[in-house]
Every structure is written in C-alpha cells, then in structure tokens.
Amino acid sequence: MKNLVTILTLTMMPSLTTLAQTDKALIEQVTKQFAKAGDLRDVAQLKNLLHDDFRLAMNRLFGSETVTLLTKSAYLKMIEDGKLGGDSRSVQILSIDITENNAAVKVAMKGKALTFQSYYHMVKNAAGQWKLINDLPFASKN
C-alpha cells in the first residue's frame, strides 16, 4: 500500500506542477490583455476579460479621502467615454499567488502621465477561464 501511495504521488506531481504552470501563464496573459485592452479602450475585449461582478476599488487616489467603487458597467462606460484608458503602458508582473481557483496578481504599469501599482484578484470559472473580479490600483503622476 505504501508503494502504491508513493507511485500515485510521484505520477500526480508532474501534472499538478503542469497545471500550476498553465494557470500562471493564463493569468499572465489575462493581466497583459487587460492592460492592453484598457490602453486601446477596447470595451469588447474588456467585457470578455472581466467577471460579471467586477469592481474597481480606488482607495484615496490623488488626495481623495474616500474609497470609490466602480461596477463593471460603470467602468466600461468610463472607458467608452474616454475618461479612463487610452495610454500606452508598460506592464511588469511583480508577483502571482494562486490558490486553487483564485489568484492575486501584483502589477506595475507605467504610462505617459501615470504610474500604477495594482492588485488584481482573479477567479477561474468552470470552463477554466481566468476572469478579473477586482482591481485595487494605486496611481501616481509621473
């Protein structure tokens, strides 16, 4: 029995490692696609990348004393209206932490006028797609 457990453990380990590597690559892809879609103000692409319950939580940005929350529809409307997005930012993924079907990504982005450091929270749906459910950015002027 002990040998069977050892054999099963050794044969399952590579597949678990491969799955984690695949998830990491998919999360990196979604992160970069989200930034690019925002830069291009590509609302159709953003609709696909964002979970239906997506929230943008802006905590005390630019001297504000409050937290401002935007729903997916409000966020997409601001993108569509040209109030958000429209830059060409470099993207650097600082860390990715995956626990089963949840992930946290720390991202640094630098554009022409603003530099962002954001925490993205993602969820993996039943189809295996990673969707962005929360964006908690900090922005500073360059």
Phi and psi restraints in degrees (value plus and minus 20) as a CYANA .aco file:
   2 LYS   PHI     -80.9   -40.9
   2 LYS   PSI     -59.6   -19.6
   3 ASN   PHI     -85.4   -45.4
   3 ASN   PSI     -57.4   -17.4
   4 LEU   PHI     -84.4   -44.4
   4 LEU   PSI     -63.3   -23.3
   5 VAL   PHI     -82.5   -42.5
   5 VAL   PSI     -62.6   -22.6
   6 THR   PHI     -82.6   -42.6
   6 THR   PSI     -65.0   -25.0
   7 ILE   PHI     -83.0   -43.0
   7 ILE   PSI     -66.5   -26.5
   8 LEU   PHI     -82.6   -42.6
   8 LEU   PSI     -61.5   -21.5
   9 THR   PHI     -82.9   -42.9
   9 THR   PSI     -65.3   -25.3
  10 LEU   PHI     -87.5   -47.5
  10 LEU   PSI     -54.9   -14.9
  11 THR   PHI     -97.8   -57.8
  11 THR   PSI     -46.7    -6.7
  12 MET   PHI    -104.0   -64.0
  12 MET   PSI     -47.2    -7.2
  13 MET   PHI     -77.1   -37.1
  13 MET   PSI     -67.9   -27.9
  14 PRO   PHI     -80.6   -40.6
  14 PRO   PSI     -57.5   -17.5
  15 SER   PHI     -89.3   -49.3
  15 SER   PSI     -56.0   -16.0
  16 LEU   PHI     -86.6   -46.6
  16 LEU   PSI     -60.0   -20.0
  17 THR   PHI     -85.1   -45.1
  17 THR   PSI     -63.2   -23.2
  18 THR   PHI     -82.0   -42.0
  18 THR   PSI     -62.2   -22.2
  19 LEU   PHI     -81.8   -41.8
  19 LEU   PSI     -64.4   -24.4
  20 ALA   PHI     -83.0   -43.0
  20 ALA   PSI     -60.1   -20.1
  21 GLN   PHI     -86.1   -46.1
  21 GLN   PSI     -59.5   -19.5
  22 THR   PHI     -84.5   -44.5
  22 THR   PSI     -65.9   -25.9
  23 ASP   PHI     -80.1   -40.1
  23 ASP   PSI     -62.7   -22.7
  24 LYS   PHI     -81.2   -41.2
  24 LYS   PSI     -63.8   -23.8
  25 ALA   PHI     -84.6   -44.6
  25 ALA   PSI     -60.1   -20.1
  26 LEU   PHI     -86.1   -46.1
  26 LEU   PSI     -59.6   -19.6
  27 ILE   PHI     -85.9   -45.9
  27 ILE   PSI     -62.3   -22.3
  28 GLU   PHI     -79.7   -39.7
  28 GLU   PSI     -62.1   -22.1
  29 GLN   PHI     -83.2   -43.2
  29 GLN   PSI     -67.4   -27.4
  30 VAL   PHI     -82.0   -42.0
  30 VAL   PSI     -61.5   -21.5
  31 THR   PHI     -78.9   -38.9
  31 THR   PSI     -68.0   -28.0
  32 LYS   PHI     -89.6   -49.6
  32 LYS   PSI     -57.8   -17.8
  33 GLN   PHI     -85.4   -45.4
  33 GLN   PSI     -58.5   -18.5
  34 PHE   PHI     -82.6   -42.6
  34 PHE   PSI     -66.1   -26.1
  35 ALA   PHI     -83.1   -43.1
  35 ALA   PSI     -65.4   -25.4
  36 LYS   PHI     -84.8   -44.8
  36 LYS   PSI     -63.0   -23.0
  37 ALA   PHI     -83.3   -43.3
  37 ALA   PSI     -57.4   -17.4
  38 GLY   PHI     -86.0   -46.0
  38 GLY   PSI     -62.8   -22.8
  39 ASP   PHI     -80.2   -40.2
  39 ASP   PSI     -60.0   -20.0
  40 LEU   PHI    -108.0   -68.0
  40 LEU   PSI     -23.8    16.2
  41 ARG   PHI      34.6    74.6
  41 ARG   PSI      23.6    63.6
  42 ASP   PHI    -108.9   -68.9
  42 ASP   PSI      67.8   107.8
  43 VAL   PHI     -82.6   -42.6
  43 VAL   PSI     -59.0   -19.0
  44 ALA   PHI     -81.0   -41.0
  44 ALA   PSI     -64.1   -24.1
  45 GLN   PHI     -85.9   -45.9
  45 GLN   PSI     -62.5   -22.5
  46 LEU   PHI     -82.4   -42.4
  46 LEU   PSI     -61.6   -21.6
  47 LYS   PHI     -75.2   -35.2
  47 LYS   PSI     -59.3   -19.3
  48 ASN   PHI     -92.2   -52.2
  48 ASN   PSI     -53.8   -13.8
  49 LEU   PHI    -103.0   -63.0
  49 LEU   PSI     -45.6    -5.6
  50 LEU   PHI    -112.9   -72.9
  50 LEU   PSI     118.0   158.0
  51 HIS   PHI     -86.4   -46.4
  51 HIS   PSI     132.2   172.2
  52 ASP   PHI     -78.9   -38.9
  52 ASP   PSI     -48.6    -8.6
  53 ASP   PHI    -117.6   -77.6
  53 ASP   PSI       1.8    41.8
  54 PHE   PHI     -74.3   -34.3
  54 PHE   PSI     122.1   162.1
  55 ARG   PHI    -156.0  -116.0
  55 ARG   PSI     117.9   157.9
  56 LEU   PHI    -123.7   -83.7
  56 LEU   PSI     100.1   140.1
  57 ALA   PHI    -131.9   -91.9
  57 ALA   PSI      86.4   126.4
  58 MET   PHI    -119.1   -79.1
  58 MET   PSI      87.5   127.5
  59 ASN   PHI    -118.8   -78.8
  59 ASN   PSI      87.2   127.2
  60 ARG   PHI      34.8    74.8
  60 ARG   PSI      22.0    62.0
  61 LEU   PHI     -92.4   -52.4
  61 LEU   PSI     121.4   161.4
  62 PHE   PHI      31.6    71.6
  62 PHE   PSI      22.2    62.2
  63 GLY   PHI      69.0   109.0
  63 GLY   PSI     -23.3    16.7
  64 SER   PHI     -84.2   -44.2
  64 SER   PSI     135.6   175.6
  65 GLU   PHI    -124.2   -84.2
  65 GLU   PSI     -14.3    25.7
  66 THR   PHI    -143.7  -103.7
  66 THR   PSI     149.7   189.7
  67 VAL   PHI    -122.5   -82.5
  67 VAL   PSI     106.9   146.9
  68 THR   PHI    -130.1   -90.1
  68 THR   PSI     107.1   147.1
  69 LEU   PHI    -128.2   -88.2
  69 LEU   PSI     115.2   155.2
  70 LEU   PHI    -138.0   -98.0
  70 LEU   PSI     113.6   153.6
  71 THR   PHI     -97.1   -57.1
  71 THR   PSI     152.6   192.6
  72 LYS   PHI     -78.0   -38.0
  72 LYS   PSI     -67.6   -27.6
  73 SER   PHI     -85.5   -45.5
  73 SER   PSI     -60.3   -20.3
  74 ALA   PHI     -86.7   -46.7
  74 ALA   PSI     -60.6   -20.6
  75 TYR   PHI     -82.4   -42.4
  75 TYR   PSI     -68.0   -28.0
  76 LEU   PHI     -83.3   -43.3
  76 LEU   PSI     -56.5   -16.5
  77 LYS   PHI     -84.3   -44.3
  77 LYS   PSI     -60.7   -20.7
  78 MET   PHI     -88.0   -48.0
  78 MET   PSI     -55.2   -15.2
  79 ILE   PHI     -84.4   -44.4
  79 ILE   PSI     -68.7   -28.7
  80 GLU   PHI     -79.9   -39.9
  80 GLU   PSI     -58.3   -18.3
  81 ASP   PHI    -101.2   -61.2
  81 ASP   PSI     -21.6    18.4
  82 GLY   PHI      59.3    99.3
  82 GLY   PSI      -5.5    34.5
  83 LYS   PHI    -105.0   -65.0
  83 LYS   PSI     -41.1    -1.1
  84 LEU   PHI    -151.1  -111.1
  84 LEU   PSI     137.0   177.0
  85 GLY   PHI      58.9    98.9
  85 GLY   PSI    -186.6  -146.6
  86 GLY   PHI      65.3   105.3
  86 GLY   PSI      -0.5    39.5
  87 ASP   PHI    -132.1   -92.1
  87 ASP   PSI    -198.2  -158.2
  88 SER   PHI    -148.2  -108.2
  88 SER   PSI      75.3   115.3
  89 ARG   PHI    -123.1   -83.1
  89 ARG   PSI     124.1   164.1
  90 SER   PHI    -101.8   -61.8
  90 SER   PSI     126.1   166.1
  91 VAL   PHI    -142.0  -102.0
  91 VAL   PSI     107.7   147.7
  92 GLN   PHI    -147.5  -107.5
  92 GLN   PSI      98.1   138.1
  93 ILE   PHI    -104.2   -64.2
  93 ILE   PSI      97.6   137.6
  94 LEU   PHI    -107.5   -67.5
  94 LEU   PSI     -55.4   -15.4
  95 SER   PHI    -182.3  -142.3
  95 SER   PSI     134.1   174.1
  96 ILE   PHI    -155.5  -115.5
  96 ILE   PSI     107.6   147.6
  97 ASP   PHI    -142.3  -102.3
  97 ASP   PSI      99.0   139.0
  98 ILE   PHI    -135.2   -95.2
  98 ILE   PSI     109.2   149.2
  99 THR   PHI    -148.4  -108.4
  99 THR   PSI      83.9   123.9
 100 GLU   PHI      34.5    74.5
 100 GLU   PSI    -129.9   -89.9
 101 ASN   PHI    -122.0   -82.0
 101 ASN   PSI      -3.7    36.3
 102 ASN   PHI    -145.5  -105.5
 102 ASN   PSI     126.6   166.6
 103 ALA   PHI    -165.2  -125.2
 103 ALA   PSI     128.9   168.9
 104 ALA   PHI    -143.2  -103.2
 104 ALA   PSI     110.3   150.3
 105 VAL   PHI    -144.6  -104.6
 105 VAL   PSI     111.0   151.0
 106 LYS   PHI    -124.2   -84.2
 106 LYS   PSI     105.6   145.6
 107 VAL   PHI    -149.5  -109.5
 107 VAL   PSI     120.5   160.5
 108 ALA   PHI    -136.0   -96.0
 108 ALA   PSI     112.3   152.3
 109 MET   PHI    -154.9  -114.9
 109 MET   PSI     118.2   158.2
 110 LYS   PHI    -145.5  -105.5
 110 LYS   PSI     106.1   146.1
 111 GLY   PHI    -135.7   -95.7
 111 GLY   PSI    -186.1  -146.1
 112 LYS   PHI     -88.1   -48.1
 112 LYS   PSI     -62.6   -22.6
 113 ALA   PHI    -128.2   -88.2
 113 ALA   PSI     -49.4    -9.4
 114 LEU   PHI    -148.2  -108.2
 114 LEU   PSI     131.1   171.1
 115 THR   PHI    -136.5   -96.5
 115 THR   PSI     112.6   152.6
 116 PHE   PHI    -136.0   -96.0
 116 PHE   PSI     126.1   166.1
 117 GLN   PHI    -149.6  -109.6
 117 GLN   PSI     100.1   140.1
 118 SER   PHI    -147.1  -107.1
 118 SER   PSI     133.3   173.3
 119 TYR   PHI    -130.3   -90.3
 119 TYR   PSI      99.1   139.1
 120 TYR   PHI    -123.1   -83.1
 120 TYR   PSI     115.3   155.3
 121 HIS   PHI    -131.2   -91.2
 121 HIS   PSI     111.9   151.9
 122 MET   PHI    -145.0  -105.0
 122 MET   PSI     131.7   171.7
 123 VAL   PHI    -146.9  -106.9
 123 VAL   PSI     123.6   163.6
 124 LYS   PHI    -119.0   -79.0
 124 LYS   PSI     106.1   146.1
 125 ASN   PHI    -103.6   -63.6
 125 ASN   PSI     158.8   198.8
 126 ALA   PHI     -83.3   -43.3
 126 ALA   PSI     -43.4    -3.4
 127 ALA   PHI    -105.0   -65.0
 127 ALA   PSI     -20.2    19.8
 128 GLY   PHI      65.5   105.5
 128 GLY   PSI      -8.4    31.6
 129 GLN   PHI    -112.9   -72.9
 129 GLN   PSI     116.1   156.1
 130 TRP   PHI    -108.0   -68.0
 130 TRP   PSI     109.2   149.2
 131 LYS   PHI    -142.8  -102.8
 131 LYS   PSI     120.0   160.0
 132 LEU   PHI     -98.7   -58.7
 132 LEU   PSI     103.3   143.3
 133 ILE   PHI    -129.3   -89.3
 133 ILE   PSI     -41.9    -1.9
 134 ASN   PHI    -170.0  -130.0
 134 ASN   PSI     116.9   156.9
 135 ASP   PHI    -145.5  -105.5
 135 ASP   PSI      99.9   139.9
 136 LEU   PHI    -138.4   -98.4
 136 LEU   PSI      70.0   110.0
 137 PRO   PHI    -113.0   -73.0
 137 PRO   PSI     135.4   175.4
 138 PHE   PHI    -143.7  -103.7
 138 PHE   PSI     108.0   148.0
 139 ALA   PHI    -142.7  -102.7
 139 ALA   PSI     120.9   160.9
 140 SER   PHI    -153.6  -113.6
 140 SER   PSI     130.4   170.4
 141 LYS   PHI     -97.4   -57.4
 141 LYS   PSI     122.2   162.2
